[in-house]
Amino acid sequence: MSPNSEPLKLPGLKTAPWDPRFPNQNQTKYCFQSYLDFHRCEKIKGEGHNVCQYFKDVFQDMCPNEWVQKWDDQRSAGTFAGKI
């Protein structure tokens, strides 16, 4: 990088913040809890509510897409193990 150039800035990119409830490197529980929190929030506040967007951003950042798709399929089928 030359002295006159500035670091590359990518707009809108951010990661899930640190959560003291999940201090370990294994973030599986953080992923699952954020997924539950999002759907609980939408159940209480209504679908598409602004307040719930935080939890959606976190689980989309933390969770593998395959897990989210599996959980969505399970919720649709009525076989999801989590309490929403």
N, C-alpha and C positions, 0 to 999 in steps of 0.2 A: 504494500500500500504506500503510495507516495505521500509526502508530507502535506500536500495541498488537497488531497482527497479526504472526504468525510466517510465515516463508516456507513454501510448500507443500512437503511431503515426501511423495514417492511411494515406498512400500515395494517392495523387491526390484528396483529398476531400477539397472542398472549397465552399463558399457560395457567392451569388451575393453581390457585394459591395453596400454600402450605396449610394444613389443617392439623392442629395439635391433637385431635382425636385419633389420628393415624400417623404416628411418628416414624414408623418403620419404612424400609425401602419397598417392601411389598405393598403395593397400593391397591390390591384387589378389593379390600373392604371399603376404601375411599370411593372407588369406582361404583361398587354396588350400592353403597349408602347414598351417593349422589343421584343415582338412577331412581332409587326409591323416593328420595326427597323431592325430586322433580315431579314425579307422578302424584305424590301426596299433595304437593303444592297445587298442581293443576286440579286435583279433585276438590280442594278447599276453595281456591281462588277463581277457578274457572280456566278452561283451556285457553292457552295463548296469553296468559297474564304476564305482565312485565316482571314481577317479583320472581317468578319461576325460572326466568331465563338464566339466572346465575347457575342454578343446579344443572340445567341442560348444558350450559357451556362446560361445566366441570366434568360431567359424565361423558360428554362427547370428546373431551380432551384426554380423560383418564382411561376410558374403557375401549378395548378392541371392538371394532365394528361388528365382528361376528358374535360377540357376546350380546351386544345391544339388539341385534337382529333376532337372536335366539330368545331373549327375554321378551321382545315385542311379540314374537310368534306365540310364546307361552301365555302372555297376557291375553292375546286374542282368543286362544284356545281355552282359557280358563284354568290353565295348569301351572301358572306362575307361583313359585313358592314364597315370594316376598309378600309382606302385608302392606298393601297400599291403602 
